[in-house]
Amino acid sequence: MTISDPHYSNSKLLRPVNFSNHDIRNKGGMIGLVLLAIGVVFGDIGTSPLYALKVCFDPQSGIPMTTESIYGVLSMVFWAFIFVVSLKYVFFVMRANNHGEGGILALMALALRTTNTGSKKALVLMIVGILGACLFYGDAVITPAISVLSAVEGMSVVSGSFTKWVLPITISILLLLFVFEKKGTSIVGAFFGPIMLVWFLVIACMGIYQIAEVPEIFRAMNPLYALHFMMNNSVIAFAVTGSIFLVLTGTEALYADMGHFGFKPIQFAWFLLVFPALLLNYFGQGAMLLHHPESVSNPFFLMVPETFTLGLVILSTVATVIASQACISGAYSMTSQAILLGFIPRMKVIFTSEREVGQIYVPFINWLLCFIVIGIVLAFKKSDNLASAYGIAVSTTMLMTTILAAVVMKSVWKWNFLLVAGLTTLFVIIDVGFFLANLSKIGEGGWFPLMIGAFCFLLMMTWYQGRKILRGKAIANGIRIDTFMPLLLKMPPHRVDGTAVFLTAHIDYVPTSLLHNLKHNRILHKRVIFLKVSVWDVPRISDDKRIDFKDLGDEVYIVRAIYGFKETPDISQIIKSLHNHYGIKFTIAEASFFLAREHILAKQIPQMSMWRELLFIWMMNNASKTADFFKIESGRVIELGSQIEM
């Protein structure tokens, strides 16, 4: 059943359907999809060499610049890629797709199918998924700031006189990014893949250039170097683990963006290009540090001769803008899914592409992120300082993903318990290790993404619980439609020409807008449609399963329009489906849409504290109008107010 409508379990509804989404996988060959995935999915993790090793060997961390420590850190980086990215995400977590879609909200929806709505297990799974999604927003404000700032800082390598311009240029780039975000993806999307392909080839060549002097650096692949480093420098190694986590930035994007490209293109891109290029660059930085320890001030930009530095700065800036854009777009997608799953109030969502449903723009989220991102650039000033803020939120999200994936492996896939327990234990140990290592960052800036995540979690759970309370009250005080309408039609009021569409949140009960219309206008249209829009916990619904229809006689119909959480409800589409499948023909211009405008009064109740009631009421009052969200012309809408106590 749908997450957003938990009280509808007793109704006879369509089951969630298996639907292979019509995405770009049908529009090109594997090579094209791999190229697109390189441009969209791997921007964040692909630009981590700009700052990751620089932070690992920061003199303030106390790590000695010795052969043992360099080999040890590189070995930890290599095995972090193997266990976290390759094994956990690419081989296992990405298999836990919800009808082809990935991401923690899609994974949560999949896990929730294994339990009854309203159970304690369902509540725990929902909290785990929502917490992980909320912490994603904490990452979404850090990633653009640290990526662009670290790229622009390369100007200081060209000339020290450029240092004073780093912050102004960074802020200008970020501001332009957010200003053009509405059209940015559709305009430059086709260039993302080729540019990032060039980026990965360049950083690979940079690594080869340095490794040529110290080919024995590949010995660091031996896990014994990592073990010896951790045992001989346990305190320092534990602290450095939090910095090593920076090489994993963007790993969740591999899973979240799976629905756009499919499993195979991301897998091929990772193993054939991205993984080798990153390893070559990191090992190249390590090789350079062995002979030139002074280059620790900015190892990435010092890998190339001075004549190439300016060009590398420009390429790095472009690459980080692409990485930032992908992260921001991910925040839009997460918001859209949360709205449709019932965890965030409705807000304006704009589609920026006629062909790709995944390309959306959410103005409120865009400008909120812009304000926060520029604010933290001004507050932290340097990428090294921002690195201290990164890690704790993402490591927690990864742990939440592991928990939900374990539920899917055991309850959905029916895997052997020992196999599930073994894999889960391995992944939990790694996730908890990174989480504990990042705890030390809380006082140095890690509190900021945690604060954002906690605030988002409060808003989401307040909205979900508030709507659940209102639904319960509406059902408890409601009049069943299947008993009310037959009685009304026996002695109907004056019936007028036209079609009346009553949007309702409870398809079994008479909407208050109808009761108010009968009370004040004392009329009933010749055609009456009670319309309920539901969102299932599947990404998309096929058109032939879109409508659940019931004829009550005398041209009175109950219609339930079902959407997936990756779709956006559209009234014109619903009207078209009614005509195609049931022969009911009318247009938006010929219909009147009746909505209930609810005014909520706070009242002390045991289910929610008063301050959260007031927060819920504030969120409800500031949500976008139902008519705007469902794309109904304002001139066709009739709102009838009602007063409800929490």
C-alpha positions in Angstrom: 0.0 0.0 0.0 1.0 3.6 -0.4 3.0 5.3 2.3 1.1 8.5 1.9 -2.3 6.9 2.5 -1.9 4.4 5.4 -5.6 4.4 6.3 -6.7 3.0 3.1 -5.7 -0.7 3.6 -9.3 -2.0 3.7 -10.3 -0.6 0.4 -10.3 -2.7 -2.8 -7.5 -1.1 -4.7 -5.0 -2.0 -7.4 -1.9 -3.7 -6.3 1.4 -2.0 -7.0 2.4 -3.1 -10.5 5.7 -4.1 -12.0 6.5 -1.3 -14.4 9.7 -0.9 -16.3 10.1 2.8 -16.5 10.5 4.4 -19.9 13.7 6.2 -19.2 16.8 6.9 -21.2 17.8 3.3 -21.2 15.6 2.8 -24.2 17.1 5.7 -26.1 20.6 4.8 -26.7 23.3 2.2 -26.6 25.4 1.1 -23.6 28.3 3.4 -24.6 26.0 6.4 -24.6 24.6 5.5 -21.2 28.0 5.0 -19.8 29.1 8.4 -21.0 26.0 10.1 -19.5 26.5 8.2 -16.2 30.1 9.5 -16.1 28.8 13.1 -16.4 26.0 12.9 -13.9 26.7 10.1 -11.4 30.5 10.4 -10.8 31.1 14.1 -10.6 31.2 14.2 -6.8 33.4 11.2 -6.2 35.4 12.2 -9.2 36.5 15.6 -7.9 37.4 14.3 -4.4 41.2 14.1 -5.4 41.2 17.9 -5.2 41.1 17.9 -1.5 41.0 14.3 0.0 44.8 13.5 0.4 45.5 17.1 1.1 43.3 16.8 4.2 44.7 13.4 5.1 48.2 14.7 5.3 47.4 18.0 6.9 50.2 18.8 9.3 47.6 19.5 12.0 46.5 15.9 12.0 49.9 14.9 13.3 50.5 12.2 10.7 54.2 11.8 10.0 55.3 12.2 6.4 57.0 8.8 6.1 57.0 6.0 3.6 55.1 3.9 6.1 52.3 6.5 6.6 52.0 7.3 2.8 51.7 3.6 1.9 49.3 3.0 4.8 47.0 5.9 3.8 47.0 4.8 0.2 46.3 1.3 1.2 43.3 2.4 3.3 42.0 4.5 0.3 42.3 1.5 -2.0 40.4 -0.9 0.3 37.8 1.7 1.1 37.0 1.8 -2.7 37.0 -2.0 -2.8 34.7 -2.6 0.2 32.5 0.4 0.2 32.0 1.4 -3.4 32.7 -1.8 -5.4 31.5 -4.5 -3.0 28.8 -2.8 -0.9 27.2 -0.4 -3.4 28.0 -1.7 -6.9 27.6 -5.4 -6.2 24.9 -5.5 -3.4 23.1 -2.3 -2.6 22.4 -1.4 -6.2 20.6 -4.8 -6.6 18.0 -3.5 -4.0 16.2 -1.4 -6.6 12.6 -0.5 -6.4 11.3 -1.3 -9.9 14.6 0.0 -11.3 14.8 3.1 -9.0 17.5 3.6 -6.4 18.1 6.0 -3.5 17.4 5.7 0.2 13.7 6.7 -0.1 13.1 4.1 -2.8 14.9 1.6 -0.7 12.8 2.5 2.3 9.6 2.1 0.3 10.8 -1.3 -0.8 11.7 -2.4 2.8 8.3 -1.2 4.0 6.5 -3.7 1.8 7.9 -6.4 4.1 5.8 -5.3 7.1 2.3 -4.1 8.0 1.6 -0.4 7.9 1.3 1.0 11.4 3.5 -1.7 13.0 6.5 -0.9 15.1 8.8 -2.4 12.5 7.3 -0.1 9.8 7.8 2.9 12.0 11.5 2.0 12.6 12.1 1.4 8.9 10.4 4.7 8.1 12.5 6.6 10.6 15.7 5.0 9.3 14.9 5.9 5.7 13.7 9.5 6.5 16.8 10.1 8.7 19.1 9.0 5.9 17.2 11.2 3.4 17.4 14.2 5.8 21.1 13.8 6.2 21.5 13.9 2.5 20.4 17.5 2.6 23.3 18.1 5.0 25.6 16.7 2.4 23.9 18.8 -0.4 25.1 22.0 1.2 28.6 20.9 1.9 29.4 19.3 -1.5 29.0 22.4 -3.8 30.9 24.6 -1.3 33.9 22.3 -0.8 34.2 21.2 -4.5 34.1 24.7 -6.0 36.2 26.2 -3.3 38.9 23.6 -3.5 39.1 24.0 -7.3 39.4 27.8 -7.2 42.1 27.5 -4.5 44.3 26.1 -7.2 44.8 29.7 -8.3 47.0 30.2 -5.3 49.4 27.6 -6.8 49.6 29.8 -9.9 50.4 32.9 -7.9 50.1 33.8 -4.3 48.6 37.2 -5.3 45.4 35.3 -6.4 44.7 34.1 -2.8 42.6 37.2 -2.0 40.3 36.5 -5.0 39.5 32.9 -4.0 36.4 33.6 -2.0 34.9 36.3 -4.3 35.4 34.0 -7.4 34.0 31.0 -5.5 30.9 32.9 -4.4 30.4 34.3 -7.9 30.6 30.8 -9.5 28.1 29.3 -7.0 25.7 32.2 -7.4 25.8 31.8 -11.2 25.2 28.1 -10.7 22.1 28.6 -8.7 20.8 31.4 -10.9 21.0 29.3 -14.0 20.0 26.1 -12.3 16.5 26.2 -13.8 17.8 25.8 -17.3 21.3 24.6 -16.6 20.7 20.9 -16.9 18.8 21.1 -20.1 21.3 23.5 -21.7 24.6 21.9 -20.8 23.5 18.4 -19.9 24.8 17.0 -23.2 28.3 18.3 -22.3 28.5 16.8 -18.8 29.6 13.4 -20.0 32.4 14.5 -22.5 33.8 17.1 -20.0 33.9 14.5 -17.1 35.4 12.0 -19.5 38.2 14.5 -20.2 38.5 15.1 -16.5 39.0 11.4 -15.6 41.5 11.0 -18.4 43.4 14.0 -17.3 43.6 13.0 -13.6 44.7 9.5 -14.7 47.5 10.9 -16.8 48.5 13.2 -13.9 48.8 10.1 -11.8 50.8 8.1 -14.4 53.2 11.1 -14.7 54.1 10.9 -11.1 53.9 7.1 -10.7 56.5 6.8 -13.5 59.1 8.0 -11.0 58.0 5.7 -8.2 56.3 2.6 -9.7 56.7 0.7 -6.5 53.9 2.8 -5.0 51.5 0.2 -6.2 52.7 -2.0 -3.3 50.2 0.0 -1.3 47.5 -2.2 -2.6 48.7 -4.8 -0.2 46.2 -4.6 2.8 49.1 -5.3 5.2 50.3 -1.7 4.8 46.9 -0.5 6.0 46.9 -2.9 8.9 50.5 -2.0 10.0 49.7 1.7 9.8 46.6 1.3 11.9 48.3 -0.9 14.5 51.5 1.2 14.8 49.7 4.6 14.7 46.3 3.7 16.1 45.4 7.2 17.4 46.5 9.0 14.3 45.1 6.3 12.0 41.7 6.6 13.6 41.7 10.3 13.1 42.9 10.0 9.5 40.1 7.5 8.8 37.7 10.5 9.0 39.7 12.3 6.3 40.0 9.1 4.2 36.2 9.1 4.1 36.4 12.1 1.8 37.5 9.9 -1.0 34.0 8.3 -0.8 32.1 11.5 -1.4 29.2 10.9 -3.8 29.0 7.2 -3.3 25.3 7.4 -2.5 24.8 9.0 -5.9 25.8 5.7 -7.6 22.7 4.2 -6.0 20.4 7.3 -6.1 20.9 7.8 -9.9 20.5 4.2 -10.9 17.0 4.8 -12.1 18.3 7.3 -14.8 20.9 5.0 -16.3 20.4 1.5 -15.0 22.7 -0.8 -13.1 25.1 -1.9 -16.0 26.1 1.5 -17.3 27.1 2.7 -13.8 28.9 -0.6 -13.1 30.8 -0.4 -16.4 31.7 3.3 -15.9 33.0 2.6 -12.4 35.2 -0.3 -13.2 36.4 0.7 -16.7 37.2 4.4 -16.1 36.3 6.1 -12.8 37.9 3.6 -10.4 41.2 3.2 -12.3 41.4 7.0 -12.9 40.9 7.8 -9.2 43.4 5.2 -8.1 46.0 6.4 -10.5 45.6 10.0 -9.3 45.6 9.1 -5.6 48.6 6.8 -6.0 50.3 9.5 -8.1 49.8 12.1 -5.3 51.3 9.6 -2.9 54.3 9.0 -5.2 54.9 12.7 -5.4 54.7 13.1 -1.6 57.4 10.4 -1.2 60.0 12.6 -2.9 58.5 16.0 -2.5 56.8 16.1 1.0 56.6 19.9 0.7 53.9 19.5 -2.0 51.5 18.5 0.8 50.2 22.1 0.7 48.2 21.3 -2.4 49.3 17.9 -3.8 46.7 17.8 -6.6 47.7 21.0 -8.4 51.4 20.5 -7.8 51.3 17.2 -9.7 51.6 19.0 -13.0 54.3 21.4 -14.3 53.6 25.1 -13.6 52.7 25.8 -17.2 49.7 23.5 -17.0 48.4 24.7 -13.6 46.1 27.4 -14.9 44.5 25.1 -17.4 44.0 22.5 -14.7 42.4 25.1 -12.4 39.9 25.9 -15.2 39.1 22.3 -15.9 38.8 21.6 -12.1 36.4 24.4 -11.7 34.2 23.2 -14.6 34.3 19.7 -13.2 33.3 20.8 -9.7 30.4 22.9 -11.1 29.1 19.8 -12.8 29.5 17.8 -9.6 27.7 20.5 -7.7 24.9 20.7 -10.2 24.4 16.9 -10.0 24.2 17.1 -6.2 21.7 20.0 -6.3 19.6 18.1 -8.8 19.7 15.2 -6.4 18.2 17.5 -3.7 15.4 18.4 -6.1 14.7 14.7 -6.8 14.7 13.8 -3.1 12.3 16.7 -2.4 9.9 15.6 -5.1 9.9 12.1 -3.9 9.3 13.2 -0.3 6.4 15.4 -1.3 4.7 12.6 -3.1 5.4 10.1 -0.3 3.7 12.5 2.1 6.7 13.7 4.2 6.9 17.3 2.9 4.2 19.9 2.1 3.4 20.5 -1.5 5.7 23.0 -3.2 6.2 24.3 -6.7 8.0 21.8 -8.9 9.1 22.9 -12.5 10.0 20.4 -15.2 13.0 21.7 -17.2 12.9 19.1 -20.0 10.1 17.9 -22.3 11.7 14.5 -22.6 13.3 13.6 -19.3 11.0 13.3 -16.3 14.0 13.3 -13.9 15.0 16.9 -14.8 13.1 19.1 -12.4 13.7 22.4 -10.6 12.3 23.3 -7.2 12.6 27.1 -6.7 12.3 27.0 -2.9 15.0 24.4 -2.5 17.2 26.1 -5.0 17.3 29.4 -3.2 17.4 27.9 0.2 20.5 25.9 -0.8 22.0 29.0 -2.5 21.7 31.0 0.7 23.1 28.2 2.9 26.0 27.2 0.6 27.2 30.8 0.1 26.8 31.3 3.9 29.0 28.4 4.8 31.7 29.4 2.2 31.9 32.8 3.9 31.9 31.1 7.4 34.5 28.3 6.7 36.6 30.3 4.1 38.9 27.3 3.2 38.3 23.8 1.8 40.4 22.4 4.6 37.9 23.8 7.1 34.9 22.6 5.2 36.5 19.1 5.1 36.0 19.1 8.9 32.3 19.5 8.4 32.0 16.7 5.8 31.6 13.1 6.7 29.5 12.6 9.8 26.2 13.1 7.9 27.1 11.0 4.9 28.6 8.1 7.1 25.3 8.0 9.0 23.3 7.9 5.7 25.5 4.9 4.6 24.7 3.1 7.8 21.0 3.7 7.3 21.3 2.3 3.7 23.0 -0.8 5.1 20.1 -1.4 7.6 17.4 -1.1 5.0 19.4 -3.2 2.5 19.7 -6.0 5.1 15.9 -6.0 5.5 15.4 -6.3 1.7 18.0 -9.1 1.4 16.3 -11.1 4.1 12.6 -10.4 3.6 12.3 -9.5 -0.1 15.1 -11.6 -1.7 14.8 -14.4 0.9 18.5 -14.8 1.0 20.1 -17.3 3.4 20.2 -15.8 7.0 23.9 -16.5 7.4 24.8 -14.8 4.1 22.7 -11.8 5.0 24.2 -11.7 8.6 27.7 -12.0 7.3 27.4 -9.2 4.7 25.5 -6.9 7.0 28.1 -7.4 9.8 30.9 -6.6 7.4 29.2 -3.4 6.1 28.0 -2.3 9.5 31.6 -2.6 10.9 32.9 -0.5 8.0 30.1 2.1 8.3 30.4 2.3 12.1 34.1 2.7 11.8 33.8 5.6 9.5 31.0 7.1 11.6 33.1 6.9 14.8 36.1 8.4 13.0 34.0 11.3 11.9 32.6 12.0 15.3 35.7 14.0 16.1 34.6 16.4 13.4 31.4 17.5 15.2 33.1 20.2 17.1 35.0 21.4 14.0 32.0 21.9 11.8 30.4 18.5 11.6 27.6 19.9 13.7 26.3 21.9 10.8 25.1 19.2 8.4 23.8 17.3 11.4 21.8 20.3 12.5 20.4 20.6 9.0 19.5 16.9 8.9 17.9 17.0 12.4 15.8 20.1 11.4 14.7 18.4 8.2 13.8 15.2 10.2 11.7 17.2 12.6 9.8 18.9 9.7 9.2 15.6 7.8 8.0 13.6 10.8 5.9 16.5 12.1 4.2 16.8 8.7 3.7 13.0 8.4 2.3 12.7 11.9 0.1 15.8 11.6 -1.5 14.5 8.3 -2.0 11.1 9.9 -3.9 12.7 12.8 -6.1 14.7 10.5 -6.8 11.6 8.4 -7.8 9.8 11.5 -10.2 12.6 12.6 -11.7 12.8 9.1 -12.4 9.1 9.1 -13.8 9.0 12.6 -16.2 11.9 11.9 -16.8 11.1 8.2 -19.9 10.0 6.3 -19.3 7.0 4.1 -19.9 7.8 0.4 -21.4 4.4 -0.5 -24.3 5.1 2.0 -24.7 8.8 1.6 -24.8 9.1 -2.2 -27.6 6.5 -2.8 -29.8 8.3 -0.3 -29.0 11.7 -1.8 -29.7 10.5 -5.3 -33.2 9.3 -4.3 -34.2 12.8 -3.5 -31.5 14.9 -5.2 -31.2 18.7 -5.1 -31.5 20.7 -8.3 -29.0 19.3 -10.8 -27.2 21.7 -13.1 -25.3 21.1 -16.3 -21.6 20.5 -16.2 -19.1 18.3 -14.5 -18.1 18.8 -10.8 -14.8 17.2 -9.6 -14.5 17.0 -5.9 -10.9 16.4 -4.9 -10.8 14.3 -1.7 -8.2 12.8 0.5 -10.5 9.9 1.7 -12.1 8.1 -1.1 -14.5 6.1 1.2 -15.9 9.3 2.8 -17.9 12.2 1.6 -15.6 15.3 1.0 -16.5 18.3 3.1 -16.5 20.4 -0.1 -19.5 18.5 -1.3 -21.3 18.9 2.0 -20.6 22.7 2.0 -21.7 23.0 -1.6 -25.0 21.2 -0.9 -25.5 23.4 2.2 -24.8 26.8 0.7 -25.6 26.3 -3.1 -28.2 23.5 -2.8 -27.3 22.1 -6.2 -25.6 19.0 -7.7 -24.0 18.9 -11.1 -25.3 16.4 -13.6 -21.9 14.7 -13.6 -20.1 14.3 -10.3 -16.6 12.8 -9.9 -15.0 12.1 -6.6 -11.3 12.2 -7.3 -8.6 10.8 -5.1 -4.9 11.0 -6.1 -2.7 8.3 -4.5 1.0 7.8 -4.6 2.2 4.2 -4.4 5.6 3.1 -3.1 6.7 2.2 -6.6 8.5 4.6 -8.9 6.0 4.7 -11.8 2.6 3.3 -12.7 1.8 2.1 -16.3 -1.0 4.1 -18.0 -3.3 1.1 -18.2 -3.2 0.7 -14.4 -3.5 4.5 -13.7 -7.2 4.7 -12.9 -9.3 2.7 -10.4 -13.0 3.5 -11.3 -16.4 2.9 -9.7 -19.8 3.9 -11.1 -22.4 4.8 -8.4 -25.1 5.5 -11.0 -26.7 8.7 -12.2 -23.4 9.9 -13.6 -21.7 9.8 -10.2 -18.3 8.2 -10.2 -15.5 7.5 -7.7 -12.1 7.8 -9.4 -8.8 6.9 -7.9 -5.7 8.1 -9.9 -2.6 6.2 -8.9 1.0 7.5 -9.4 4.4 6.4 -8.5 6.7 8.4 -6.3 8.9 9.4 -9.3 5.9 10.9 -11.2 3.9 14.1 -10.8 0.1 14.0 -10.8 -1.5 15.9 -13.6 -5.2 16.5 -13.9 -5.2 16.8 -17.7 -3.6 13.3 -17.8 -6.3 11.9 -15.5 -9.1 13.4 -17.7 -7.5 11.9 -20.8 -7.4 8.5 -19.1 -11.0 8.7 -18.1 -12.0 9.4 -21.7 -9.7 6.7 -23.2 -10.7 3.9 -20.8 -14.2 4.8 -19.6 -15.7 7.1 -22.3 -16.1 10.0 -19.9 -15.3 13.0 -22.0 -14.8 16.6 -20.7 -12.1 19.1 -20.5 -10.6 21.2 -17.7 -12.3 24.3 -19.1 -15.7 22.5 -18.9 -15.4 21.3 -15.3 -15.6 22.9 -11.9 -13.1 21.7 -9.3 -14.2 21.8 -5.7 -11.5 21.9 -3.0 -11.8 22.0 0.8 -9.7 24.8 2.3 -9.0 23.6 5.8 -8.3 26.0 8.6 -6.6 24.1 11.4 -7.0 25.0 15.1 -4.4 23.8 17.5 -5.7 21.8 20.5 -3.8 19.9 23.1 -3.8 16.3 22.1 -1.8 13.3 23.4 -0.4 12.4 19.9 1.6 15.6 19.4 3.0 18.4 21.6 1.5 21.9 21.2 4.6 23.4 19.7 4.7 20.7 17.0 1.0 21.3 16.3 1.8 24.9 15.7 4.7 23.9 13.4 2.5 21.6 11.4 -0.2 24.3 11.0 2.5 26.7 9.8 3.7 24.2 7.3 0.2 23.6 6.1 -0.6 27.3 5.7 2.6 27.7 3.6 2.2 24.7 1.4 1.5 25.4 -2.2 -2.2 25.4 -3.3 -3.7 22.1 -4.3 -4.8 23.6 -7.6 -1.3 24.8 -8.5 0.2 21.4 -7.6 -2.2 19.5 -9.7 -2.0 22.0 -12.6 -5.6 23.2 -12.4 -6.5 26.6 -13.9 -7.4 28.9 -11.0 -10.5 30.1 -12.8 -12.0 26.6 -12.6 -11.4 26.1 -8.9 -14.0 26.6 -6.1 -12.6 26.5 -2.6 -15.0 25.9 0.3 -13.5 26.5 3.8 -13.8 24.4 6.9 -12.5 24.6 10.4 -10.8 21.5 11.9 -9.3 21.0 15.4 -6.2 18.9 15.7 
